[in-house]
Amino acid sequence: MSKLMKSVDSRTKLVGENRLELLLFKLGGQQTFAINVFKVREVVALPRLSAIPNRHPAVCGVAHLRGASFSVIDLQAALGRSPLYGSNKATNLIISEYNSSVQGFLVGEVDRIVNLNWEVIMPPPVSSGVNHFLTALTQLDGRLIQIIDVEKVLAEIVPYNTDVSPEVLNDDLRSWAVANEIKVLIVDDSTTARQQLVSTLAKLGVGCMQARNGTEGLALLKQMASRGPITDAIMLMITDAEMPEMDGYRLTHEVRSVPELSELHIIMHTSLSGAFNQALVDKVGCNEFLSKFRPDEVAGVVQRALQVFRAAR
């Protein structure tokens, strides 16, 4: 099964072309699900697991593989369905890395990897509600493919922390930001990721505007720029890399191509990693690169930008 996987870094060039690769799999039924291959280390048969006391109901146990230990999450149970673990159904383990941590996802049949354009990846319908675990949808060979919001799944199991260390906070900057109603634009397809940033930035006295993908974000930026200098509306933009319709790299490129937006400070905030990814960030013109989700690092970068912004006003 691990032969399905190639080097993650060898695939990063697809992001700069507004493309992605998805690993397709099933859980307990016929519905096809997917996650981005960028996040996947390998796919293996489920090894023997060690029990965890007082574990979350969706956590099966701990796997030990090639000298590393990591938690295994029954993805079907995490989505609120009957657990796969302990059933008679065939299972596989997707080993992934999100936000600098490794975890395993117990799934059923693993299908294949497909290469798609972000333009054919659509946000879930509004009718799906705020508590769904999908980040996007697409069609392939007449099948509906549901792309899972892994960040939301993980946040349900291990609640995220948005607190900023007292020694990092600058009260003087916070007071100035509140008094001047400073705002940033957050562009991310994950509701959980947006909530994390909104909560942390509130502690800095900074308000937020939000968009679910690069297409929405670019339209909002152009609308604001039509009413006056973009920096009268927002101080900077924080964007994810992977998003339906238009990814963060293409969004950054488009922003740099519009004279009224070209000087906007842009922070790439992503769970992707790798030297090539950093090189691509530099190539398209981002000002900063941040790995998700580290509140103190977010606070440090935003406060440094806030100091520069205040000095220029």
KETI-359885 format. One record per residue (C-alpha): x, y, z; residue in three letters; chain. Coordinates in steps of 0.5 Angstrom, whole numbers, plus 500, padded with zeros to 3 digits. Example, Ala and Ser with C-alpha at 12.3 -4.5 7.8 and 13.67 -1.06 7.14 Angstrom:
# residues 2
<pt x="525" y="491" z="516" code="Ala" unit="A"/>
<pt x="527" y="498" z="514" code="Ser" unit="A"/>
END
This chain:
# residues 313
<pt x="500" y="500" z="500" code="Met" unit="A"/>
<pt x="506" y="505" z="502" code="Ser" unit="A"/>
<pt x="508" y="504" z="494" code="Lys" unit="A"/>
<pt x="502" y="509" z="493" code="Leu" unit="A"/>
<pt x="506" y="515" z="496" code="Met" unit="A"/>
<pt x="511" y="519" z="493" code="Lys" unit="A"/>
<pt x="515" y="524" z="496" code="Ser" unit="A"/>
<pt x="511" y="530" z="499" code="Val" unit="A"/>
<pt x="516" y="535" z="496" code="Asp" unit="A"/>
<pt x="516" y="532" z="489" code="Ser" unit="A"/>
<pt x="508" y="534" z="489" code="Arg" unit="A"/>
<pt x="509" y="541" z="492" code="Thr" unit="A"/>
<pt x="510" y="544" z="485" code="Lys" unit="A"/>
<pt x="502" y="543" z="484" code="Leu" unit="A"/>
<pt x="500" y="548" z="489" code="Val" unit="A"/>
<pt x="504" y="553" z="485" code="Gly" unit="A"/>
<pt x="499" y="551" z="479" code="Glu" unit="A"/>
<pt x="493" y="552" z="483" code="Asn" unit="A"/>
<pt x="493" y="544" z="483" code="Arg" unit="A"/>
<pt x="492" y="539" z="488" code="Leu" unit="A"/>
<pt x="493" y="531" z="489" code="Glu" unit="A"/>
<pt x="488" y="528" z="493" code="Leu" unit="A"/>
<pt x="488" y="521" z="497" code="Leu" unit="A"/>
<pt x="481" y="517" z="496" code="Leu" unit="A"/>
<pt x="478" y="512" z="501" code="Phe" unit="A"/>
<pt x="472" y="510" z="504" code="Lys" unit="A"/>
<pt x="470" y="509" z="511" code="Leu" unit="A"/>
<pt x="464" y="504" z="513" code="Gly" unit="A"/>
<pt x="460" y="505" z="506" code="Gly" unit="A"/>
<pt x="460" y="507" z="499" code="Gln" unit="A"/>
<pt x="461" y="514" z="500" code="Gln" unit="A"/>
<pt x="468" y="516" z="497" code="Thr" unit="A"/>
<pt x="472" y="521" z="502" code="Phe" unit="A"/>
<pt x="479" y="525" z="501" code="Ala" unit="A"/>
<pt x="485" y="528" z="504" code="Ile" unit="A"/>
<pt x="490" y="532" z="501" code="Asn" unit="A"/>
<pt x="496" y="528" z="499" code="Val" unit="A"/>
<pt x="501" y="533" z="502" code="Phe" unit="A"/>
<pt x="499" y="532" z="509" code="Lys" unit="A"/>
<pt x="500" y="524" z="508" code="Val" unit="A"/>
<pt x="506" y="521" z="510" code="Arg" unit="A"/>
<pt x="504" y="513" z="508" code="Glu" unit="A"/>
<pt x="499" y="508" z="508" code="Val" unit="A"/>
<pt x="500" y="502" z="511" code="Val" unit="A"/>
<pt x="496" y="496" z="514" code="Ala" unit="A"/>
<pt x="493" y="497" z="521" code="Leu" unit="A"/>
<pt x="499" y="495" z="526" code="Pro" unit="A"/>
<pt x="497" y="492" z="533" code="Arg" unit="A"/>
<pt x="495" y="498" z="538" code="Leu" unit="A"/>
<pt x="497" y="500" z="545" code="Ser" unit="A"/>
<pt x="491" y="502" z="549" code="Ala" unit="A"/>
<pt x="490" y="509" z="552" code="Ile" unit="A"/>
<pt x="487" y="510" z="559" code="Pro" unit="A"/>
<pt x="481" y="515" z="559" code="Asn" unit="A"/>
<pt x="482" y="516" z="551" code="Arg" unit="A"/>
<pt x="477" y="520" z="547" code="His" unit="A"/>
<pt x="472" y="515" z="544" code="Pro" unit="A"/>
<pt x="474" y="516" z="537" code="Ala" unit="A"/>
<pt x="482" y="515" z="539" code="Val" unit="A"/>
<pt x="483" y="507" z="538" code="Cys" unit="A"/>
<pt x="490" y="507" z="541" code="Gly" unit="A"/>
<pt x="497" y="508" z="540" code="Val" unit="A"/>
<pt x="501" y="505" z="534" code="Ala" unit="A"/>
<pt x="509" y="504" z="534" code="His" unit="A"/>
<pt x="512" y="504" z="527" code="Leu" unit="A"/>
<pt x="519" y="505" z="525" code="Arg" unit="A"/>
<pt x="521" y="508" z="532" code="Gly" unit="A"/>
<pt x="515" y="513" z="532" code="Ala" unit="A"/>
<pt x="509" y="513" z="536" code="Ser" unit="A"/>
<pt x="503" y="516" z="535" code="Phe" unit="A"/>
<pt x="495" y="516" z="536" code="Ser" unit="A"/>
<pt x="490" y="513" z="532" code="Val" unit="A"/>
<pt x="484" y="516" z="530" code="Ile" unit="A"/>
<pt x="478" y="512" z="528" code="Asp" unit="A"/>
<pt x="476" y="517" z="522" code="Leu" unit="A"/>
<pt x="469" y="514" z="522" code="Gln" unit="A"/>
<pt x="468" y="515" z="529" code="Ala" unit="A"/>
<pt x="470" y="522" z="529" code="Ala" unit="A"/>
<pt x="465" y="524" z="524" code="Leu" unit="A"/>
<pt x="460" y="521" z="529" code="Gly" unit="A"/>
<pt x="458" y="514" z="526" code="Arg" unit="A"/>
<pt x="459" y="507" z="528" code="Ser" unit="A"/>
<pt x="467" y="506" z="529" code="Pro" unit="A"/>
<pt x="471" y="502" z="524" code="Leu" unit="A"/>
<pt x="476" y="499" z="530" code="Tyr" unit="A"/>
<pt x="473" y="493" z="532" code="Gly" unit="A"/>
<pt x="469" y="491" z="526" code="Ser" unit="A"/>
<pt x="470" y="486" z="521" code="Asn" unit="A"/>
<pt x="471" y="491" z="516" code="Lys" unit="A"/>
<pt x="477" y="491" z="512" code="Ala" unit="A"/>
<pt x="481" y="497" z="515" code="Thr" unit="A"/>
<pt x="488" y="501" z="513" code="Asn" unit="A"/>
<pt x="492" y="507" z="517" code="Leu" unit="A"/>
<pt x="493" y="513" z="513" code="Ile" unit="A"/>
<pt x="499" y="516" z="517" code="Ile" unit="A"/>
<pt x="499" y="524" z="516" code="Ser" unit="A"/>
<pt x="502" y="530" z="519" code="Glu" unit="A"/>
<pt x="498" y="536" z="521" code="Tyr" unit="A"/>
<pt x="501" y="542" z="524" code="Asn" unit="A"/>
<pt x="507" y="539" z="526" code="Ser" unit="A"/>
<pt x="504" y="533" z="529" code="Ser" unit="A"/>
<pt x="504" y="526" z="527" code="Val" unit="A"/>
<pt x="497" y="522" z="527" code="Gln" unit="A"/>
<pt x="494" y="516" z="524" code="Gly" unit="A"/>
<pt x="487" y="516" z="521" code="Phe" unit="A"/>
<pt x="484" y="509" z="521" code="Leu" unit="A"/>
<pt x="480" y="508" z="514" code="Val" unit="A"/>
<pt x="477" y="503" z="510" code="Gly" unit="A"/>
<pt x="478" y="501" z="503" code="Glu" unit="A"/>
<pt x="484" y="506" z="500" code="Val" unit="A"/>
<pt x="482" y="507" z="493" code="Asp" unit="A"/>
<pt x="488" y="512" z="489" code="Arg" unit="A"/>
<pt x="491" y="518" z="488" code="Ile" unit="A"/>
<pt x="488" y="523" z="483" code="Val" unit="A"/>
<pt x="491" y="530" z="481" code="Asn" unit="A"/>
<pt x="485" y="535" z="480" code="Leu" unit="A"/>
<pt x="485" y="543" z="479" code="Asn" unit="A"/>
<pt x="483" y="547" z="485" code="Trp" unit="A"/>
<pt x="478" y="550" z="481" code="Glu" unit="A"/>
<pt x="473" y="544" z="481" code="Val" unit="A"/>
<pt x="474" y="544" z="488" code="Ile" unit="A"/>
<pt x="467" y="547" z="491" code="Met" unit="A"/>
<pt x="466" y="549" z="498" code="Pro" unit="A"/>
<pt x="460" y="545" z="502" code="Pro" unit="A"/>
<pt x="453" y="548" z="501" code="Pro" unit="A"/>
<pt x="451" y="553" z="506" code="Val" unit="A"/>
<pt x="445" y="548" z="508" code="Ser" unit="A"/>
<pt x="451" y="543" z="511" code="Ser" unit="A"/>
<pt x="451" y="547" z="517" code="Gly" unit="A"/>
<pt x="457" y="550" z="522" code="Val" unit="A"/>
<pt x="458" y="543" z="525" code="Asn" unit="A"/>
<pt x="460" y="539" z="519" code="His" unit="A"/>
<pt x="467" y="536" z="518" code="Phe" unit="A"/>
<pt x="467" y="537" z="510" code="Leu" unit="A"/>
<pt x="472" y="543" z="508" code="Thr" unit="A"/>
<pt x="470" y="542" z="500" code="Ala" unit="A"/>
<pt x="467" y="537" z="495" code="Leu" unit="A"/>
<pt x="468" y="535" z="488" code="Thr" unit="A"/>
<pt x="466" y="530" z="483" code="Gln" unit="A"/>
<pt x="470" y="525" z="480" code="Leu" unit="A"/>
<pt x="467" y="520" z="475" code="Asp" unit="A"/>
<pt x="460" y="521" z="477" code="Gly" unit="A"/>
<pt x="462" y="520" z="484" code="Arg" unit="A"/>
<pt x="461" y="525" z="489" code="Leu" unit="A"/>
<pt x="468" y="526" z="493" code="Ile" unit="A"/>
<pt x="467" y="529" z="500" code="Gln" unit="A"/>
<pt x="474" y="532" z="503" code="Ile" unit="A"/>
<pt x="475" y="532" z="510" code="Ile" unit="A"/>
<pt x="476" y="538" z="514" code="Asp" unit="A"/>
<pt x="482" y="534" z="518" code="Val" unit="A"/>
<pt x="483" y="541" z="522" code="Glu" unit="A"/>
<pt x="476" y="541" z="525" code="Lys" unit="A"/>
<pt x="477" y="533" z="526" code="Val" unit="A"/>
<pt x="483" y="534" z="531" code="Leu" unit="A"/>
<pt x="480" y="540" z="534" code="Ala" unit="A"/>
<pt x="474" y="536" z="537" code="Glu" unit="A"/>
<pt x="479" y="531" z="539" code="Ile" unit="A"/>
<pt x="484" y="535" z="542" code="Val" unit="A"/>
<pt x="481" y="542" z="543" code="Pro" unit="A"/>
<pt x="486" y="548" z="541" code="Tyr" unit="A"/>
<pt x="489" y="553" z="545" code="Asn" unit="A"/>
<pt x="489" y="560" z="542" code="Thr" unit="A"/>
<pt x="492" y="564" z="548" code="Asp" unit="A"/>
<pt x="498" y="568" z="547" code="Val" unit="A"/>
<pt x="503" y="568" z="553" code="Ser" unit="A"/>
<pt x="503" y="574" z="557" code="Pro" unit="A"/>
<pt x="511" y="576" z="555" code="Glu" unit="A"/>
<pt x="509" y="576" z="548" code="Val" unit="A"/>
<pt x="503" y="581" z="548" code="Leu" unit="A"/>
<pt x="504" y="588" z="547" code="Asn" unit="A"/>
<pt x="499" y="592" z="551" code="Asp" unit="A"/>
<pt x="501" y="599" z="548" code="Asp" unit="A"/>
<pt x="500" y="596" z="541" code="Leu" unit="A"/>
<pt x="493" y="593" z="543" code="Arg" unit="A"/>
<pt x="491" y="599" z="545" code="Ser" unit="A"/>
<pt x="493" y="603" z="539" code="Trp" unit="A"/>
<pt x="489" y="597" z="535" code="Ala" unit="A"/>
<pt x="483" y="597" z="539" code="Val" unit="A"/>
<pt x="483" y="605" z="538" code="Ala" unit="A"/>
<pt x="484" y="605" z="531" code="Asn" unit="A"/>
<pt x="479" y="599" z="529" code="Glu" unit="A"/>
<pt x="485" y="595" z="526" code="Ile" unit="A"/>
<pt x="483" y="589" z="522" code="Lys" unit="A"/>
<pt x="486" y="584" z="518" code="Val" unit="A"/>
<pt x="483" y="579" z="512" code="Leu" unit="A"/>
<pt x="483" y="572" z="514" code="Ile" unit="A"/>
<pt x="482" y="567" z="508" code="Val" unit="A"/>
<pt x="482" y="560" z="510" code="Asp" unit="A"/>
<pt x="477" y="554" z="508" code="Asp" unit="A"/>
<pt x="477" y="551" z="515" code="Ser" unit="A"/>
<pt x="472" y="554" z="519" code="Thr" unit="A"/>
<pt x="476" y="551" z="525" code="Thr" unit="A"/>
<pt x="482" y="555" z="522" code="Ala" unit="A"/>
<pt x="479" y="561" z="522" code="Arg" unit="A"/>
<pt x="476" y="561" z="529" code="Gln" unit="A"/>
<pt x="483" y="560" z="531" code="Gln" unit="A"/>
<pt x="486" y="566" z="528" code="Leu" unit="A"/>
<pt x="480" y="570" z="530" code="Val" unit="A"/>
<pt x="480" y="568" z="537" code="Ser" unit="A"/>
<pt x="488" y="569" z="538" code="Thr" unit="A"/>
<pt x="488" y="576" z="534" code="Leu" unit="A"/>
<pt x="482" y="579" z="539" code="Ala" unit="A"/>
<pt x="487" y="578" z="544" code="Lys" unit="A"/>
<pt x="492" y="583" z="540" code="Leu" unit="A"/>
<pt x="486" y="588" z="539" code="Gly" unit="A"/>
<pt x="485" y="586" z="532" code="Val" unit="A"/>
<pt x="479" y="585" z="528" code="Gly" unit="A"/>
<pt x="478" y="580" z="523" code="Cys" unit="A"/>
<pt x="474" y="580" z="516" code="Met" unit="A"/>
<pt x="473" y="573" z="513" code="Gln" unit="A"/>
<pt x="473" y="569" z="506" code="Ala" unit="A"/>
<pt x="473" y="562" z="505" code="Arg" unit="A"/>
<pt x="477" y="561" z="499" code="Asn" unit="A"/>
<pt x="482" y="565" z="495" code="Gly" unit="A"/>
<pt x="476" y="567" z="490" code="Thr" unit="A"/>
<pt x="472" y="570" z="495" code="Glu" unit="A"/>
<pt x="478" y="573" z="498" code="Gly" unit="A"/>
<pt x="480" y="577" z="492" code="Leu" unit="A"/>
<pt x="473" y="579" z="490" code="Ala" unit="A"/>
<pt x="473" y="582" z="497" code="Leu" unit="A"/>
<pt x="480" y="585" z="497" code="Leu" unit="A"/>
<pt x="478" y="589" z="490" code="Lys" unit="A"/>
<pt x="471" y="591" z="493" code="Gln" unit="A"/>
<pt x="475" y="594" z="499" code="Met" unit="A"/>
<pt x="480" y="597" z="494" code="Ala" unit="A"/>
<pt x="475" y="600" z="490" code="Ser" unit="A"/>
<pt x="473" y="605" z="496" code="Arg" unit="A"/>
<pt x="480" y="607" z="497" code="Gly" unit="A"/>
<pt x="487" y="605" z="499" code="Pro" unit="A"/>
<pt x="487" y="598" z="501" code="Ile" unit="A"/>
<pt x="490" y="599" z="508" code="Thr" unit="A"/>
<pt x="484" y="604" z="510" code="Asp" unit="A"/>
<pt x="480" y="597" z="510" code="Ala" unit="A"/>
<pt x="485" y="592" z="513" code="Ile" unit="A"/>
<pt x="492" y="592" z="515" code="Met" unit="A"/>
<pt x="494" y="585" z="512" code="Leu" unit="A"/>
<pt x="492" y="579" z="510" code="Met" unit="A"/>
<pt x="493" y="572" z="513" code="Ile" unit="A"/>
<pt x="491" y="566" z="508" code="Thr" unit="A"/>
<pt x="491" y="559" z="508" code="Asp" unit="A"/>
<pt x="495" y="555" z="502" code="Ala" unit="A"/>
<pt x="490" y="550" z="500" code="Glu" unit="A"/>
<pt x="483" y="552" z="499" code="Met" unit="A"/>
<pt x="477" y="551" z="494" code="Pro" unit="A"/>
<pt x="477" y="554" z="487" code="Glu" unit="A"/>
<pt x="483" y="558" z="488" code="Met" unit="A"/>
<pt x="489" y="556" z="493" code="Asp" unit="A"/>
<pt x="493" y="561" z="497" code="Gly" unit="A"/>
<pt x="499" y="562" z="492" code="Tyr" unit="A"/>
<pt x="495" y="563" z="486" code="Arg" unit="A"/>
<pt x="491" y="569" z="491" code="Leu" unit="A"/>
<pt x="498" y="572" z="493" code="Thr" unit="A"/>
<pt x="500" y="572" z="485" code="His" unit="A"/>
<pt x="493" y="575" z="483" code="Glu" unit="A"/>
<pt x="494" y="580" z="489" code="Val" unit="A"/>
<pt x="501" y="582" z="487" code="Arg" unit="A"/>
<pt x="498" y="583" z="480" code="Ser" unit="A"/>
<pt x="493" y="589" z="482" code="Val" unit="A"/>
<pt x="497" y="595" z="483" code="Pro" unit="A"/>
<pt x="492" y="598" z="488" code="Glu" unit="A"/>
<pt x="493" y="591" z="492" code="Leu" unit="A"/>
<pt x="500" y="590" z="490" code="Ser" unit="A"/>
<pt x="503" y="593" z="497" code="Glu" unit="A"/>
<pt x="499" y="589" z="502" code="Leu" unit="A"/>
<pt x="502" y="585" z="507" code="His" unit="A"/>
<pt x="501" y="578" z="506" code="Ile" unit="A"/>
<pt x="502" y="572" z="511" code="Ile" unit="A"/>
<pt x="502" y="565" z="509" code="Met" unit="A"/>
<pt x="499" y="561" z="514" code="His" unit="A"/>
<pt x="499" y="553" z="513" code="Thr" unit="A"/>
<pt x="500" y="546" z="515" code="Ser" unit="A"/>
<pt x="504" y="545" z="509" code="Leu" unit="A"/>
<pt x="511" y="544" z="510" code="Ser" unit="A"/>
<pt x="518" y="543" z="507" code="Gly" unit="A"/>
<pt x="524" y="547" z="503" code="Ala" unit="A"/>
<pt x="520" y="547" z="497" code="Phe" unit="A"/>
<pt x="514" y="550" z="500" code="Asn" unit="A"/>
<pt x="518" y="556" z="503" code="Gln" unit="A"/>
<pt x="521" y="557" z="496" code="Ala" unit="A"/>
<pt x="514" y="557" z="493" code="Leu" unit="A"/>
<pt x="512" y="562" z="498" code="Val" unit="A"/>
<pt x="518" y="567" z="497" code="Asp" unit="A"/>
<pt x="517" y="566" z="489" code="Lys" unit="A"/>
<pt x="509" y="568" z="489" code="Val" unit="A"/>
<pt x="511" y="574" z="494" code="Gly" unit="A"/>
<pt x="509" y="573" z="501" code="Cys" unit="A"/>
<pt x="512" y="577" z="506" code="Asn" unit="A"/>
<pt x="511" y="571" z="512" code="Glu" unit="A"/>
<pt x="510" y="564" z="512" code="Phe" unit="A"/>
<pt x="507" y="561" z="519" code="Leu" unit="A"/>
<pt x="506" y="554" z="520" code="Ser" unit="A"/>
<pt x="499" y="552" z="523" code="Lys" unit="A"/>
<pt x="497" y="553" z="529" code="Phe" unit="A"/>
<pt x="502" y="557" z="534" code="Arg" unit="A"/>
<pt x="499" y="563" z="537" code="Pro" unit="A"/>
<pt x="505" y="566" z="540" code="Asp" unit="A"/>
<pt x="508" y="566" z="533" code="Glu" unit="A"/>
<pt x="502" y="569" z="530" code="Val" unit="A"/>
<pt x="502" y="574" z="535" code="Ala" unit="A"/>
<pt x="509" y="576" z="534" code="Gly" unit="A"/>
<pt x="508" y="576" z="527" code="Val" unit="A"/>
<pt x="502" y="580" z="527" code="Val" unit="A"/>
<pt x="505" y="585" z="532" code="Gln" unit="A"/>
<pt x="511" y="586" z="528" code="Arg" unit="A"/>
<pt x="507" y="588" z="522" code="Ala" unit="A"/>
<pt x="502" y="592" z="527" code="Leu" unit="A"/>
<pt x="508" y="596" z="529" code="Gln" unit="A"/>
<pt x="510" y="598" z="522" code="Val" unit="A"/>
<pt x="503" y="599" z="520" code="Phe" unit="A"/>
<pt x="503" y="604" z="526" code="Arg" unit="A"/>
<pt x="509" y="608" z="524" code="Ala" unit="A"/>
<pt x="507" y="609" z="517" code="Ala" unit="A"/>
<pt x="500" y="612" z="519" code="Arg" unit="A"/>
END
